[in-house]
Amino acid sequence: MAKNKAYILIAEDDMLNQFIFEEILSSAYELKVVENGQYFIEAFKEKTPDLVILDINMPILDGIETCRLLRDFEGQGDIPVILVSAVVTHAIVQDAGATDMLERPFKDYELLNLIEKYLN
């Protein structure tokens, strides 16, 4: 019997970075990639993800505010949220209510290991 793929929702405004996430993750996970926090909230309401990846610097609604909004949804505090940016600190992660961080540039295995850490 085939195991269901975990669903990862990603908010990333840069098209190259969107492509990188899709290249690394699409074979192992069900993915949805949106361009900003506003679209993220809409997609989140349609289907609850198993894990979230948020770029910190996005137009309209950045990753930090998006994470705070996500944490305000009733019953959604346990979903792992990974913040991604060239400059991300533990203080930013804690302030946003995120679970962890990944600093750019990152290696494929760093992303995969971090995701596996929270999905298993």
C-alpha positions as CSV (number, residue, x, y, z in Angstrom):
1,M,0.0,0.0,0.0
2,A,1.4,3.4,-1.0
3,K,2.1,5.8,1.8
4,N,0.6,9.3,1.4
5,K,3.1,12.0,0.7
6,A,3.4,14.7,3.3
7,Y,2.0,18.1,2.1
8,I,4.4,21.0,2.3
9,L,3.1,24.6,1.7
10,I,5.8,27.1,0.7
11,A,5.7,30.9,0.4
12,E,8.5,32.1,-1.7
13,D,8.5,35.2,-4.0
14,D,11.6,34.5,-6.0
15,M,11.0,32.3,-9.1
16,L,14.5,30.8,-9.0
17,N,14.0,29.8,-5.4
18,Q,10.6,28.4,-6.1
19,F,12.2,26.2,-8.8
20,I,14.9,25.1,-6.4
21,F,12.3,24.0,-3.8
22,E,10.3,22.2,-6.4
23,E,13.4,20.4,-7.8
24,I,14.5,19.2,-4.4
25,L,11.2,18.3,-2.9
26,S,8.6,17.5,-5.6
27,S,9.5,13.8,-5.9
28,A,9.2,13.1,-2.2
29,Y,6.4,15.4,-1.1
30,E,3.2,17.0,-2.2
31,L,4.0,20.7,-2.7
32,K,2.2,23.9,-3.2
33,V,4.3,27.0,-3.7
34,V,2.8,30.5,-3.5
35,E,4.3,33.9,-4.1
36,N,3.6,35.7,-0.8
37,G,2.0,35.5,2.6
38,Q,-1.4,36.6,1.4
39,Y,-1.6,33.7,-1.0
40,F,-0.2,31.4,1.6
41,I,-3.0,32.2,4.0
42,E,-5.6,31.5,1.3
43,A,-3.9,28.2,0.4
44,F,-3.5,27.2,4.1
45,K,-7.3,27.7,4.6
46,E,-7.9,25.4,1.6
47,K,-5.7,22.5,2.8
48,T,-3.8,22.3,6.1
49,P,-0.1,21.4,5.4
50,D,2.1,19.0,7.4
51,L,5.0,21.4,7.2
52,V,5.4,25.1,6.2
53,I,8.4,26.8,4.6
54,L,8.3,30.7,4.6
55,D,10.7,33.1,3.0
56,I,11.2,36.0,5.4
57,N,11.4,38.7,2.8
58,M,8.3,38.8,0.6
59,P,6.0,41.5,-0.7
60,I,2.5,42.1,0.7
61,L,2.9,39.9,3.8
62,D,6.4,38.8,4.8
63,G,7.3,35.5,6.3
64,I,7.4,36.7,9.9
65,E,3.9,38.2,9.8
66,T,2.7,35.2,7.9
67,C,4.0,32.9,10.6
68,R,2.4,35.0,13.4
69,L,-1.0,34.8,11.5
70,L,-0.6,31.0,11.1
71,R,0.1,30.6,14.9
72,D,-3.1,32.6,15.6
73,F,-5.3,30.1,13.7
74,E,-6.9,27.9,16.3
75,G,-5.3,24.5,16.6
76,Q,-2.5,25.3,14.2
77,G,0.3,25.8,16.7
78,D,1.9,22.4,16.1
79,I,2.6,22.6,12.4
80,P,6.3,22.9,11.9
81,V,7.3,26.3,10.3
82,I,10.8,26.7,8.8
83,L,11.9,30.3,8.0
84,V,14.3,30.7,5.1
85,S,16.5,33.8,4.4
86,A,20.0,34.9,3.8
87,V,20.0,36.5,7.2
88,V,17.9,34.6,9.8
89,T,18.6,34.3,13.5
90,H,17.3,32.3,16.4
91,A,15.8,35.6,17.8
92,I,13.8,36.1,14.6
93,V,12.6,32.5,14.6
94,Q,11.5,32.8,18.2
95,D,9.9,36.2,17.7
96,A,7.9,34.9,14.7
97,G,6.8,31.7,16.5
98,A,8.6,29.5,13.9
99,T,10.0,26.1,14.6
100,D,13.4,26.4,12.9
101,M,15.4,28.2,10.3
102,L,17.4,27.6,7.2
103,E,20.0,30.1,6.0
104,R,20.6,30.7,2.3
105,P,22.5,29.5,0.5
106,F,21.7,26.0,1.6
107,K,22.6,22.5,0.3
108,D,19.8,20.1,-0.8
109,Y,20.6,17.7,2.1
110,E,20.3,20.5,4.7
111,L,16.8,21.2,3.5
112,L,15.8,17.5,3.3
113,N,17.3,16.7,6.8
114,L,15.5,19.6,8.4
115,I,12.1,18.6,6.8
116,E,12.6,15.0,7.9
117,K,13.5,16.1,11.4
118,Y,10.0,17.6,11.8
119,L,7.9,15.1,9.7
120,N,9.2,12.0,11.4
